[in-house]
């Protein structure tokens, strides 16, 4: 029974400390898409605080290519990029340290108090959970940053002469990511 509990805790810990994989939108982030009109889509990929911006863009590009092929087209253009960085600020709660502590074995950052003698504002970053804690006198601000890629695309069966550099080939993109 103890081994089973330890395994469940270990799996939960690994899930919480991993970057967002290429997947449909879930608890760790992922992709979603919405049809806006004839051959136009809004495609979103939300990464978590461990996901690099480059990975978010690559996953977004891959999802756009998949949507293009699924709809019987070969090319797409990006006509709007609304990507952004989502900063989540957590309000200080008495039990925040307990929530963070549930994801880690040591209390390195939780036990470390800032030295506010010379600098009235200090930020410490928890290396395991990637949560920033900004200390200012008696105020504590907790922040997490996630990259969110948002593209609006239009699908085409073929590219138009003179504008070939604006059209992205879905099959070439899928080949690049070696999708089977």
N, C-alpha and C positions, 0 to 999 in steps of 0.2 A: 504494500500500500504506500509506504514512504517513497519507494522508487517511482511509482506512478505519479505521485504529487510533485516530486522533484522534476520529473520529465515534463509535466504540464507547465510548471513554473519556468523551466528553461526554455521551452518553446515560446511561451508568452514573452519572455525577455528578449529572445532573438527577433521576434516579430516587431517588437517596439523599437529595436535599435537598428533595423534594416531600412535601406532606402526603398522607395516604392517600386515594385516590379511592374513590368508591362502587364496590365490586367484591367478588367472592367472596374469602374469606380467601386471602392469598398472602404473599409475602415482606415487603411493605410494610404488611400488616394487611388488614382488610376484614371482611366479615360471614360468619357461619355460623349455622346454626340446627339444633335437635334437637327432635324430637317427643317429648314427655314422656308423653302420654296422649291420650285422646279430646279433640280440639280444644284441647290445651294445648301450647305450644311455649316453648322457651328460645331467645332470639335474642341474639346477641353481635355487637358491632362493635368491633374493636380498631383504634385509630388509632396512628400513630407519633408521635414527638416533635414533629413539625411540624403535627399535626392539632389544631385547636381543639376544646375540649369541646363547644361548640355544634354543630359539624359532626358530631361523633360521635353526638350525640343526634338530629340531623336524619336522618342515615343510618340509625340504629337505628329511628326512627319509620317511615321509608320502607320498610324491610325488613319490619317487622311488618305494614304495610298490604299489601304484596305477598303475604305468606304468607296473610293473611286472604282476599284475593281468589282466590288460587290454590286454596284449599280450599273455594270456593263460599260463603263467608260475607261479611257486609257490615261487621260491627262486631267490635271486640276491646277487651278491658280489660287493663290492666297490673295483675297481682296481686302482683308482686314486682319490685323494682328493686335489683339487686346490683351496680350500676356501681361502678368503683373506678379509682384511679390506680395504674398499674403502674410502680414504680421499679426499674430494672435497675441494679445496681451491678456494675461491672466490676472484677475484681481486677487489680491492677497487674501487668503483664507487661513484660518488657524490650522487646517489639516492639509495644506499644500505640501508641506515637508513629508507627511505620511504618504501622499500620493506618489511623490517622486521616489521615496524610499522603497515603495513596493516594486520598483523597476530596477533596483540596484542593491547590491550586498553591502557596500561600504557607505559611509556617511561623510565622505571627504568634503564636499561643498556644503553640505547641510551643517556640519560642525564648524566650518570656517566662517568666522565673522569678519566683515570688512573693517579696515582701519580708516575711519572717517576723520582722522585728525587733520591731515593736510588737504585732502580732496573731499569736498562735500558730496560728491557723486562718484560712486564706483560701480563698475559692472563686473560681475564674476560669471563665468560660463561653466555650467555643469557639463563635463566632458562626456558623460554617458547619455544624458537625456537631451543635450544641446539646448537647454533652456537657459536664457540669460536672466540674471537677477540683478537689477540695478538698485543700489542702496543709496538713499538720500536721507540723511538724518534718521527719522523713524519710519520713512516710507519705503516700501519694497515693491518693485515692478518686475513682473516675470513676462518674458517675451519669447515666442517661437516663430521662426520664419519659414514659409513654404513657398516654392515657386509654382505658379499656375500658368500653364500655357493655354491660350485661347486663340484659335484661328477660325476665320470664316472663309470657306472655300467654295468654288464653283467648279463643277465637273464638265469635261468635254470629251467627245469621242476622238477628236483629232485636234492638233494644234493649228493655229492660223499663221499664214505666211507673214513674216515681218515681226512677229511677236513670239517666236519660238523660245526666247530666253525667259519669258514669263511663265511658260507652261512647264509643269513638273510631271515627269513620266512616272505613273504609279508602279508599273512593272519594274522600272529601273530602281526605284526606291526599295521595293520589296526584295529585289535581288541583292541590293546593298546590305540589307539586314538579314539576308538568307532565310527568308520566311518560306516554309514549306506548305 
